[in-house]
Amino acid sequence: MPLTESQRSLVEAPLNQRIFLEGPANCGKTTVGVERLLHLMQQGVPADSILLLLPQRTLAGPYLEA
């Protein structure tokens, strides 16, 4: 499923912009977060300099796979 325009704008936000994603279940938070992570790394940001905070460890799976 392709990203919406608002999701795409979050993924492609300036590299120095911090993003806080929140919303109800199944609204696309993880999808946008993973895409943002991949975008940052594609832009040359070292993976070990990216901080992701998640409310529980089990939610980290998609990020670790990416």
C-alpha positions in Angstrom: 0.0 0.0 0.0 1.5 3.4 -1.0 2.0 6.1 1.6 -0.4 9.0 1.7 0.9 12.5 1.0 1.0 13.4 4.7 2.9 10.2 5.5 5.3 10.9 2.7 5.9 14.4 4.0 6.9 12.9 7.4 9.2 10.4 5.8 10.9 13.1 3.7 11.1 15.8 6.4 14.4 17.5 6.8 17.1 15.4 8.3 17.5 17.6 11.3 13.8 17.6 12.1 12.7 15.5 15.1 9.5 13.6 14.6 7.0 12.3 17.3 4.5 9.9 15.9 1.3 9.2 17.8 -2.1 8.0 16.8 -4.7 5.3 17.1 -4.0 1.7 16.2 -3.6 0.8 12.5 -3.2 4.4 11.4 0.3 3.8 9.9 2.7 4.9 12.6 5.0 2.0 12.3 4.9 2.1 8.5 5.9 5.8 8.5 8.5 5.1 11.2 10.2 2.3 9.3 10.1 4.4 6.1 11.6 7.3 7.9 14.4 5.1 9.3 15.2 3.8 5.9 15.1 7.3 4.4 17.6 8.6 7.0 20.0 5.7 6.4 19.7 6.2 2.6 20.6 9.9 3.1 23.8 8.8 4.9 22.8 9.0 8.5 24.6 6.3 10.4 22.2 3.8 11.9 24.0 4.0 15.3 23.2 7.7 15.5 19.4 7.3 15.1 17.3 7.1 18.3 14.0 5.3 18.3 11.9 5.2 21.5 9.1 2.7 21.6 6.7 1.9 24.4 7.6 -1.8 24.5 10.3 -4.0 23.1 8.0 -6.2 21.1 7.2 -3.2 18.9 10.8 -3.0 17.7 10.5 -5.9 15.3 9.7 -4.0 12.1 12.6 -1.5 12.8 15.1 -4.3 13.5 14.1 -6.1 10.2 14.5 -2.8 8.2 
